[in-house]
């Protein structure tokens, strides 16, 4: 829950989405985000 309020607070001070993205990267760090999980099929 605290994360959400931090994001809302940061968003209020930003004028553009790129600016918000930059502040989020500075605060929470940058790195790739894995959105899908691929599980290999098991052989019989």
Buried (B, 14 or more C-beta within 10 A) or exposed (E): EEEEEEBEEBEEEBEEEEEBEEBBEEEEEEEEEEEEEEEEEEEE
